[in-house]
Amino acid sequence: MTVTKRLVVALLTAILSAGVLVSVASPALACDTSGGTTDDTVDYGEDCDTGGTDGAGDGDGDGDGSGPTKPTCDLSKSPYTEFCEGKVACWGNNPAANEEDTPGLGAGKKPGDEYHLAYKACADGTDKWYWTKDDEGPSLPDLARQAVGSLKFPAYQLVFNPPTRTYVNLPTWWWADGATTDELIGTSAGAVRAIATPDRMEVDPGDGSGVMTCPFVVEKSDDCSYTYRRASVKGAATAPDGSTAYPARMRLTYDLVIENGGTPITVAGIPDTFSSPWQDVAVPVREVQTVVRPRR
């Protein structure tokens, strides 16, 4: 780059870094099965699509880690196909087939009429018979799905800088204004929790270069930066002022852990990452022409 061009880029950076262009999003749903509800919590039920989208946004879930989780244990061997406790596969029967304790089960005397017998067995040979109340409700996988469903994404604004428009060969910064680096905690009945820890941002500049992975940036910074090489062309997208722009987008991705009584567990069908919906913004990209004249 010539001295003159470097001076132009430096000048534009100084002039244009004072403001921002934002697109506002409300708190997102963990999984929207309601067909357009405005609630900020939903049931993460059997019909929820736990697969993610790849960089192309086509929903096939390959390449970005947001599809169904890989269990920490082997859930393919019957009957231990329900959930993992660490690296051990388990299943449960609640209520159990037996209605009353029999010698050798170890559950002891029935505490009261409101109790029934339940059973849990794991592939390492451990099993347990126990009494539980009729109103104790959902299974462990159901509780885990409810915990994930109670998670809420923070409301944030997708911000790029320079504001309003950027320029060819000028680094453009991205961040999620309003988001925080705090963990997200979702709970359900009992001791089951879903913990989502900020991991990364995924940014698609919209110029065909694909999705790039950035640190989790929540304030003005050059930690997530992209340099456009071509000006935006007509037909790609339209900015609020009517000018041509690139259809950029961004989402937040968290690492997801399910805990039962403080112990991490893996439940089949629940993803190990938790990604917000894509947030869109039109980014006009202009080109600055300069004339370099030789010294006399």
VOVEX-430098 format. One record per residue (C-alpha): chain; residue number from 1; x, y, z. Coordinates in Angstrom, 1 decimal, padded with zeros to 4 digits, always signed. Each point is the difference from the previous one (the first is absolute). Example, Ala and Ser with C-alpha at 12.3 -4.5 7.8 and 13.67 -1.06 7.14 Angstrom:
BEGIN
r cadena=A; num=1; c1=+012.3; c2=-004.5; c3=+007.8
r cadena=A; num=2; c1=+001.4; c2=+003.4; c3=-000.7
END
This chain:
BEGIN
r cadena=A; num=1; c1=+000.0; c2=+000.0; c3=+000.0
r cadena=A; num=2; c1=+001.4; c2=+003.5; c3=-000.9
r cadena=A; num=3; c1=+000.6; c2=+002.7; c3=+002.6
r cadena=A; num=4; c1=-003.0; c2=+002.0; c3=-001.3
r cadena=A; num=5; c1=-002.3; c2=-003.0; c3=+000.2
r cadena=A; num=6; c1=+001.2; c2=-000.8; c3=+003.6
r cadena=A; num=7; c1=-000.7; c2=+003.6; c3=+000.9
r cadena=A; num=8; c1=-003.6; c2=-000.2; c3=-001.5
r cadena=A; num=9; c1=-000.7; c2=-003.2; c3=+001.9
r cadena=A; num=10; c1=+001.3; c2=+001.5; c3=+003.3
r cadena=A; num=11; c1=-002.1; c2=+003.1; c3=-000.5
r cadena=A; num=12; c1=-003.2; c2=-001.9; c3=-000.7
r cadena=A; num=13; c1=+000.6; c2=-002.2; c3=+003.0
r cadena=A; num=14; c1=+000.3; c2=+003.1; c3=+002.3
r cadena=A; num=15; c1=-003.0; c2=+001.8; c3=-001.5
r cadena=A; num=16; c1=-002.4; c2=-003.0; c3=-000.2
r cadena=A; num=17; c1=+000.7; c2=-001.7; c3=+003.3
r cadena=A; num=18; c1=-002.2; c2=+002.3; c3=+002.1
r cadena=A; num=19; c1=-003.4; c2=-001.7; c3=-000.5
r cadena=A; num=20; c1=-001.7; c2=-003.3; c3=-000.7
r cadena=A; num=21; c1=-002.7; c2=-001.5; c3=-002.0
r cadena=A; num=22; c1=-002.1; c2=-002.5; c3=+001.9
r cadena=A; num=23; c1=-002.7; c2=-002.6; c3=-000.5
r cadena=A; num=24; c1=-002.0; c2=-000.7; c3=+003.2
r cadena=A; num=25; c1=-001.1; c2=-003.4; c3=+001.0
r cadena=A; num=26; c1=-002.2; c2=-001.0; c3=+003.0
r cadena=A; num=27; c1=+000.9; c2=-002.9; c3=+002.3
r cadena=A; num=28; c1=+000.0; c2=-003.2; c3=-002.2
r cadena=A; num=29; c1=-001.7; c2=-003.3; c3=+000.7
r cadena=A; num=30; c1=+001.9; c2=-003.1; c3=+000.9
r cadena=A; num=31; c1=-002.3; c2=-001.9; c3=-002.4
r cadena=A; num=32; c1=-003.1; c2=+001.5; c3=-001.4
r cadena=A; num=33; c1=-002.7; c2=-002.7; c3=-000.4
r cadena=A; num=34; c1=-002.9; c2=+002.4; c3=+000.3
r cadena=A; num=35; c1=+000.0; c2=+001.4; c3=-003.6
r cadena=A; num=36; c1=+000.8; c2=+003.6; c3=+000.9
r cadena=A; num=37; c1=-000.4; c2=+000.4; c3=+003.7
r cadena=A; num=38; c1=+001.4; c2=+003.1; c3=+001.6
r cadena=A; num=39; c1=+000.8; c2=-001.8; c3=+003.3
r cadena=A; num=40; c1=+003.6; c2=-000.1; c3=+001.0
r cadena=A; num=41; c1=-000.2; c2=-003.6; c3=+001.3
r cadena=A; num=42; c1=-001.3; c2=-003.1; c3=-001.8
r cadena=A; num=43; c1=-000.2; c2=-003.7; c3=+000.6
r cadena=A; num=44; c1=+003.0; c2=-001.8; c3=-001.6
r cadena=A; num=45; c1=-002.1; c2=-003.0; c3=-000.8
r cadena=A; num=46; c1=+000.1; c2=-003.1; c3=-002.2
r cadena=A; num=47; c1=-001.0; c2=+001.9; c3=-003.1
r cadena=A; num=48; c1=+002.8; c2=+002.6; c3=+000.4
r cadena=A; num=49; c1=+002.5; c2=+000.0; c3=-002.8
r cadena=A; num=50; c1=+003.4; c2=-000.3; c3=+001.8
r cadena=A; num=51; c1=+002.0; c2=+000.1; c3=-003.2
r cadena=A; num=52; c1=+001.9; c2=+003.1; c3=-000.9
r cadena=A; num=53; c1=+000.8; c2=+001.8; c3=-003.2
r cadena=A; num=54; c1=+003.3; c2=+000.0; c3=-001.8
r cadena=A; num=55; c1=+001.7; c2=+003.1; c3=-001.4
r cadena=A; num=56; c1=-002.3; c2=+000.1; c3=-002.9
r cadena=A; num=57; c1=-003.0; c2=+000.1; c3=+002.2
r cadena=A; num=58; c1=-001.6; c2=-003.0; c3=-001.7
r cadena=A; num=59; c1=-000.8; c2=-001.9; c3=+003.2
r cadena=A; num=60; c1=+002.0; c2=-003.2; c3=-000.7
r cadena=A; num=61; c1=+002.0; c2=+000.5; c3=+003.2
r cadena=A; num=62; c1=+003.4; c2=-000.9; c3=-001.3
r cadena=A; num=63; c1=+003.1; c2=+002.0; c3=+000.8
r cadena=A; num=64; c1=-001.1; c2=+002.3; c3=+002.9
r cadena=A; num=65; c1=-000.4; c2=-002.3; c3=+002.9
r cadena=A; num=66; c1=-003.6; c2=+001.0; c3=+000.8
r cadena=A; num=67; c1=-001.6; c2=-003.3; c3=-001.0
r cadena=A; num=68; c1=-000.9; c2=-002.8; c3=+002.4
r cadena=A; num=69; c1=+002.7; c2=-000.7; c3=+002.6
r cadena=A; num=70; c1=+002.3; c2=-003.0; c3=-000.2
r cadena=A; num=71; c1=-000.8; c2=-001.9; c3=+003.2
r cadena=A; num=72; c1=+002.8; c2=-000.6; c3=+002.5
r cadena=A; num=73; c1=-001.0; c2=-003.6; c3=+000.2
r cadena=A; num=74; c1=-001.2; c2=-002.7; c3=-002.4
r cadena=A; num=75; c1=-003.8; c2=+000.2; c3=-000.2
r cadena=A; num=76; c1=-000.3; c2=-002.6; c3=-002.7
r cadena=A; num=77; c1=-000.2; c2=-003.1; c3=+002.1
r cadena=A; num=78; c1=-003.4; c2=-000.9; c3=+001.3
r cadena=A; num=79; c1=-001.4; c2=+000.6; c3=+002.5
r cadena=A; num=80; c1=+002.5; c2=+002.8; c3=+001.0
r cadena=A; num=81; c1=-001.1; c2=+002.5; c3=-002.6
r cadena=A; num=82; c1=-001.6; c2=+002.8; c3=+002.0
r cadena=A; num=83; c1=+002.7; c2=+002.2; c3=+001.5
r cadena=A; num=84; c1=+003.6; c2=+000.1; c3=+001.1
r cadena=A; num=85; c1=+001.3; c2=+000.5; c3=+003.6
r cadena=A; num=86; c1=+003.6; c2=+001.0; c3=-000.8
r cadena=A; num=87; c1=+001.2; c2=-002.8; c3=-002.3
r cadena=A; num=88; c1=-002.5; c2=-002.5; c3=+001.1
r cadena=A; num=89; c1=-003.2; c2=-000.7; c3=-002.0
r cadena=A; num=90; c1=-003.2; c2=-000.4; c3=+002.1
r cadena=A; num=91; c1=-003.8; c2=-000.3; c3=-000.3
r cadena=A; num=92; c1=-002.8; c2=+000.5; c3=+002.4
r cadena=A; num=93; c1=-003.5; c2=-001.4; c3=+000.6
r cadena=A; num=94; c1=-002.3; c2=+002.3; c3=+001.8
r cadena=A; num=95; c1=-002.3; c2=-001.4; c3=+001.1
r cadena=A; num=96; c1=+001.5; c2=-003.4; c3=+000.2
r cadena=A; num=97; c1=-001.9; c2=-003.1; c3=-001.1
r cadena=A; num=98; c1=-000.1; c2=-001.2; c3=+003.6
r cadena=A; num=99; c1=-002.7; c2=+001.7; c3=+002.1
r cadena=A; num=100; c1=+001.3; c2=-001.2; c3=+003.3
r cadena=A; num=101; c1=+003.4; c2=-000.7; c3=+001.5
r cadena=A; num=102; c1=+001.1; c2=-003.7; c3=-000.1
r cadena=A; num=103; c1=+002.8; c2=-001.6; c3=+002.0
r cadena=A; num=104; c1=+003.5; c2=+000.9; c3=-001.4
r cadena=A; num=105; c1=-001.0; c2=+003.3; c3=-001.8
r cadena=A; num=106; c1=+001.3; c2=+002.1; c3=+002.8
r cadena=A; num=107; c1=-002.5; c2=+002.8; c3=-000.2
r cadena=A; num=108; c1=-001.4; c2=-000.7; c3=+003.4
r cadena=A; num=109; c1=-003.4; c2=+000.6; c3=+001.4
r cadena=A; num=110; c1=-002.4; c2=+002.1; c3=-002.1
r cadena=A; num=111; c1=-000.1; c2=+003.4; c3=+001.7
r cadena=A; num=112; c1=-003.6; c2=+000.7; c3=-000.9
r cadena=A; num=113; c1=-002.9; c2=-000.4; c3=-002.4
r cadena=A; num=114; c1=+001.2; c2=+002.9; c3=-002.1
r cadena=A; num=115; c1=+003.3; c2=-001.8; c3=-000.8
r cadena=A; num=116; c1=+000.8; c2=-002.5; c3=-002.8
r cadena=A; num=117; c1=+003.0; c2=-002.1; c3=-000.9
r cadena=A; num=118; c1=+002.6; c2=+001.3; c3=-002.5
r cadena=A; num=119; c1=+003.1; c2=-001.5; c3=-001.4
r cadena=A; num=120; c1=+003.3; c2=+001.1; c3=-001.6
r cadena=A; num=121; c1=+002.7; c2=-002.2; c3=-001.6
r cadena=A; num=122; c1=+003.4; c2=+000.8; c3=-001.5
r cadena=A; num=123; c1=+002.3; c2=-001.8; c3=-002.3
r cadena=A; num=124; c1=+002.7; c2=-000.3; c3=+002.7
r cadena=A; num=125; c1=-002.2; c2=-002.4; c3=+001.9
r cadena=A; num=126; c1=-001.4; c2=+002.4; c3=+002.6
r cadena=A; num=127; c1=-003.7; c2=+000.2; c3=+000.5
r cadena=A; num=128; c1=-002.4; c2=+001.5; c3=+002.4
r cadena=A; num=129; c1=-003.6; c2=-000.6; c3=+001.2
r cadena=A; num=130; c1=-001.6; c2=+002.9; c3=+001.8
r cadena=A; num=131; c1=-003.4; c2=+001.4; c3=+001.1
r cadena=A; num=132; c1=-001.1; c2=+003.3; c3=-001.6
r cadena=A; num=133; c1=-003.1; c2=+002.1; c3=+000.2
r cadena=A; num=134; c1=-002.6; c2=-000.1; c3=-002.7
r cadena=A; num=135; c1=+000.3; c2=+003.7; c3=-000.5
r cadena=A; num=136; c1=+003.8; c2=+000.1; c3=-000.5
r cadena=A; num=137; c1=-000.8; c2=+000.2; c3=-003.7
r cadena=A; num=138; c1=+002.3; c2=-000.1; c3=-003.1
r cadena=A; num=139; c1=+002.9; c2=-002.2; c3=-000.7
r cadena=A; num=140; c1=+003.6; c2=+001.2; c3=+000.1
r cadena=A; num=141; c1=+000.1; c2=+000.6; c3=-003.8
r cadena=A; num=142; c1=-003.2; c2=+002.0; c3=+000.2
r cadena=A; num=143; c1=+001.4; c2=+002.1; c3=+002.8
r cadena=A; num=144; c1=+003.1; c2=+000.6; c3=-002.0
r cadena=A; num=145; c1=-002.0; c2=+001.2; c3=-003.0
r cadena=A; num=146; c1=-002.1; c2=+002.3; c3=+002.3
r cadena=A; num=147; c1=+003.2; c2=+001.5; c3=+001.4
r cadena=A; num=148; c1=+001.4; c2=+000.7; c3=-003.5
r cadena=A; num=149; c1=-003.4; c2=+001.5; c3=-000.9
r cadena=A; num=150; c1=+000.2; c2=+002.4; c3=+002.8
r cadena=A; num=151; c1=+003.2; c2=+001.5; c3=-001.2
r cadena=A; num=152; c1=-000.3; c2=+003.6; c3=-001.4
r cadena=A; num=153; c1=+002.4; c2=+001.7; c3=-002.3
r cadena=A; num=154; c1=+000.9; c2=+003.6; c3=+001.0
r cadena=A; num=155; c1=-001.4; c2=+002.8; c3=-002.1
r cadena=A; num=156; c1=+002.8; c2=+001.5; c3=-002.0
r cadena=A; num=157; c1=+000.8; c2=+002.2; c3=-003.0
r cadena=A; num=158; c1=+002.0; c2=-001.2; c3=-002.9
r cadena=A; num=159; c1=+002.5; c2=+002.8; c3=-000.5
r cadena=A; num=160; c1=+002.6; c2=+000.7; c3=-002.8
r cadena=A; num=161; c1=+002.5; c2=+002.9; c3=-000.2
r cadena=A; num=162; c1=+000.5; c2=+002.3; c3=-001.9
r cadena=A; num=163; c1=-003.6; c2=+000.9; c3=+000.4
r cadena=A; num=164; c1=-002.6; c2=+000.3; c3=-002.7
r cadena=A; num=165; c1=+002.4; c2=-001.2; c3=-002.7
r cadena=A; num=166; c1=+003.5; c2=-001.4; c3=-000.3
r cadena=A; num=167; c1=+002.6; c2=+000.0; c3=-002.7
r cadena=A; num=168; c1=+002.0; c2=-002.4; c3=-002.1
r cadena=A; num=169; c1=+003.4; c2=-000.9; c3=+001.6
r cadena=A; num=170; c1=-001.1; c2=+001.6; c3=+003.3
r cadena=A; num=171; c1=-000.3; c2=-002.4; c3=+003.0
r cadena=A; num=172; c1=-003.6; c2=-000.3; c3=+001.2
r cadena=A; num=173; c1=-000.5; c2=-000.9; c3=+003.6
r cadena=A; num=174; c1=-003.0; c2=-002.1; c3=+001.4
r cadena=A; num=175; c1=-001.3; c2=-000.4; c3=+003.5
r cadena=A; num=176; c1=-003.2; c2=-000.9; c3=+001.9
r cadena=A; num=177; c1=-000.9; c2=+003.1; c3=+001.9
r cadena=A; num=178; c1=-002.2; c2=-000.7; c3=+003.1
r cadena=A; num=179; c1=+001.1; c2=-003.6; c3=+000.3
r cadena=A; num=180; c1=+002.2; c2=-001.1; c3=+003.0
r cadena=A; num=181; c1=+002.5; c2=-002.7; c3=+000.6
r cadena=A; num=182; c1=-002.1; c2=-001.4; c3=+002.9
r cadena=A; num=183; c1=-001.2; c2=-003.6; c3=+000.0
r cadena=A; num=184; c1=-003.6; c2=-000.6; c3=-000.9
r cadena=A; num=185; c1=-001.8; c2=-002.3; c3=+002.6
r cadena=A; num=186; c1=-003.1; c2=-002.0; c3=-000.8
r cadena=A; num=187; c1=-001.8; c2=-002.1; c3=+002.7
r cadena=A; num=188; c1=-002.8; c2=-002.5; c3=+000.3
r cadena=A; num=189; c1=-001.6; c2=-001.9; c3=+002.8
r cadena=A; num=190; c1=+002.4; c2=-001.8; c3=+002.3
r cadena=A; num=191; c1=+003.8; c2=+000.5; c3=-000.3
r cadena=A; num=192; c1=+000.3; c2=+000.1; c3=-003.8
r cadena=A; num=193; c1=+001.7; c2=+003.1; c3=-001.5
r cadena=A; num=194; c1=+001.0; c2=+001.1; c3=-003.5
r cadena=A; num=195; c1=+003.2; c2=+002.2; c3=+000.0
r cadena=A; num=196; c1=+000.9; c2=+001.9; c3=-003.2
r cadena=A; num=197; c1=+003.5; c2=+001.6; c3=+000.0
r cadena=A; num=198; c1=+000.9; c2=+002.6; c3=-002.6
r cadena=A; num=199; c1=+002.3; c2=-001.6; c3=-002.6
r cadena=A; num=200; c1=+000.1; c2=+002.0; c3=-003.3
r cadena=A; num=201; c1=-001.7; c2=+002.2; c3=-002.5
r cadena=A; num=202; c1=-000.7; c2=-001.1; c3=-003.5
r cadena=A; num=203; c1=+000.0; c2=+002.8; c3=-002.6
r cadena=A; num=204; c1=-000.9; c2=-000.2; c3=-003.7
r cadena=A; num=205; c1=+001.1; c2=+003.2; c3=-001.7
r cadena=A; num=206; c1=-002.5; c2=-000.7; c3=-002.8
r cadena=A; num=207; c1=+002.5; c2=+000.4; c3=-002.9
r cadena=A; num=208; c1=+000.2; c2=-003.8; c3=-000.7
r cadena=A; num=209; c1=+003.1; c2=-000.6; c3=+002.0
r cadena=A; num=210; c1=-001.9; c2=-002.2; c3=+002.5
r cadena=A; num=211; c1=-000.4; c2=-000.1; c3=+003.7
r cadena=A; num=212; c1=+003.0; c2=+001.0; c3=+002.2
r cadena=A; num=213; c1=+000.5; c2=-000.9; c3=+003.7
r cadena=A; num=214; c1=+000.8; c2=+002.8; c3=+002.4
r cadena=A; num=215; c1=+000.6; c2=+000.3; c3=+003.7
r cadena=A; num=216; c1=-003.1; c2=+000.9; c3=+002.1
r cadena=A; num=217; c1=+000.3; c2=+003.8; c3=-000.3
r cadena=A; num=218; c1=-002.5; c2=+002.2; c3=+001.9
r cadena=A; num=219; c1=+001.6; c2=+003.4; c3=-000.3
r cadena=A; num=220; c1=+001.7; c2=+002.2; c3=-002.6
r cadena=A; num=221; c1=+003.2; c2=-001.8; c3=-001.0
r cadena=A; num=222; c1=+002.0; c2=-001.3; c3=-003.0
r cadena=A; num=223; c1=-000.1; c2=-003.6; c3=+001.4
r cadena=A; num=224; c1=-002.5; c2=-000.9; c3=-002.7
r cadena=A; num=225; c1=+001.0; c2=+001.7; c3=-003.2
r cadena=A; num=226; c1=-000.6; c2=-000.5; c3=-003.7
r cadena=A; num=227; c1=+001.3; c2=+001.9; c3=-003.1
r cadena=A; num=228; c1=-002.3; c2=+000.2; c3=-003.0
r cadena=A; num=229; c1=+001.9; c2=-000.3; c3=-003.3
r cadena=A; num=230; c1=-002.9; c2=+001.1; c3=-002.3
r cadena=A; num=231; c1=-002.6; c2=+002.7; c3=+000.2
r cadena=A; num=232; c1=-003.6; c2=-001.2; c3=+000.5
r cadena=A; num=233; c1=-001.9; c2=-000.5; c3=-003.2
r cadena=A; num=234; c1=-003.6; c2=+000.8; c3=-001.0
r cadena=A; num=235; c1=-002.5; c2=-002.8; c3=+000.8
r cadena=A; num=236; c1=+001.9; c2=-001.6; c3=+003.0
r cadena=A; num=237; c1=-001.8; c2=+001.9; c3=+002.7
r cadena=A; num=238; c1=-001.3; c2=+003.5; c3=+000.7
r cadena=A; num=239; c1=+001.0; c2=+002.2; c3=+002.9
r cadena=A; num=240; c1=-002.6; c2=+002.2; c3=+001.9
r cadena=A; num=241; c1=+001.1; c2=+003.0; c3=-002.1
r cadena=A; num=242; c1=-000.7; c2=-001.9; c3=-003.2
r cadena=A; num=243; c1=+003.6; c2=-000.6; c3=-001.0
r cadena=A; num=244; c1=+001.4; c2=-003.4; c3=-001.1
r cadena=A; num=245; c1=+001.4; c2=-002.1; c3=+002.8
r cadena=A; num=246; c1=+001.2; c2=-003.5; c3=+000.9
r cadena=A; num=247; c1=-002.5; c2=-002.2; c3=+002.0
r cadena=A; num=248; c1=+002.2; c2=-000.6; c3=+003.1
r cadena=A; num=249; c1=-001.1; c2=-002.1; c3=+003.0
r cadena=A; num=250; c1=+001.3; c2=-001.2; c3=+003.4
r cadena=A; num=251; c1=-001.0; c2=-002.3; c3=+002.8
r cadena=A; num=252; c1=+001.3; c2=-000.9; c3=+003.5
r cadena=A; num=253; c1=+001.1; c2=-003.5; c3=+000.9
r cadena=A; num=254; c1=+000.3; c2=-001.5; c3=+003.5
r cadena=A; num=255; c1=+001.4; c2=-003.2; c3=+001.3
r cadena=A; num=256; c1=-002.9; c2=-001.9; c3=+001.6
r cadena=A; num=257; c1=+000.3; c2=-002.3; c3=+003.1
r cadena=A; num=258; c1=-002.8; c2=-001.9; c3=+001.8
r cadena=A; num=259; c1=+000.5; c2=-000.6; c3=+003.7
r cadena=A; num=260; c1=-002.0; c2=-002.3; c3=+002.3
r cadena=A; num=261; c1=+000.7; c2=+000.9; c3=+003.6
r cadena=A; num=262; c1=+003.3; c2=+001.6; c3=-001.0
r cadena=A; num=263; c1=+001.2; c2=-003.0; c3=-002.1
r cadena=A; num=264; c1=+000.2; c2=+000.5; c3=-003.8
r cadena=A; num=265; c1=-002.1; c2=-002.4; c3=-002.0
r cadena=A; num=266; c1=-000.6; c2=-000.6; c3=-003.7
r cadena=A; num=267; c1=-003.5; c2=-000.5; c3=-001.2
r cadena=A; num=268; c1=-000.6; c2=-001.3; c3=-003.6
r cadena=A; num=269; c1=-001.4; c2=+002.6; c3=-002.3
r cadena=A; num=270; c1=+001.0; c2=+003.1; c3=+001.9
r cadena=A; num=271; c1=+002.8; c2=+001.9; c3=-001.8
r cadena=A; num=272; c1=+003.3; c2=+000.9; c3=+001.7
r cadena=A; num=273; c1=-000.1; c2=+003.5; c3=-001.4
r cadena=A; num=274; c1=-002.7; c2=+002.6; c3=+000.2
r cadena=A; num=275; c1=-000.2; c2=+002.6; c3=-002.8
r cadena=A; num=276; c1=-002.2; c2=+003.1; c3=-000.3
r cadena=A; num=277; c1=-002.0; c2=+000.7; c3=-003.2
r cadena=A; num=278; c1=+001.8; c2=+001.8; c3=-002.7
r cadena=A; num=279; c1=-000.2; c2=+003.8; c3=+000.2
r cadena=A; num=280; c1=+000.1; c2=+001.8; c3=-003.3
r cadena=A; num=281; c1=+001.3; c2=+003.4; c3=-001.0
r cadena=A; num=282; c1=+000.6; c2=+001.7; c3=-003.4
r cadena=A; num=283; c1=+003.6; c2=+001.2; c3=-000.3
r cadena=A; num=284; c1=+000.7; c2=+002.5; c3=-002.8
r cadena=A; num=285; c1=+003.6; c2=-000.3; c3=-001.3
r cadena=A; num=286; c1=+001.4; c2=+002.9; c3=-002.0
r cadena=A; num=287; c1=+003.3; c2=+000.4; c3=-001.9
r cadena=A; num=288; c1=+002.2; c2=+003.1; c3=+000.3
r cadena=A; num=289; c1=+001.9; c2=+001.1; c3=-003.1
r cadena=A; num=290; c1=+003.3; c2=+001.7; c3=+000.5
r cadena=A; num=291; c1=+002.5; c2=+001.5; c3=-002.5
r cadena=A; num=292; c1=+003.7; c2=-000.3; c3=+000.7
r cadena=A; num=293; c1=+002.2; c2=+002.6; c3=-001.6
r cadena=A; num=294; c1=+003.7; c2=-000.3; c3=-000.2
r cadena=A; num=295; c1=+002.0; c2=+002.6; c3=+001.9
r cadena=A; num=296; c1=+001.6; c2=+002.8; c3=-002.1
END
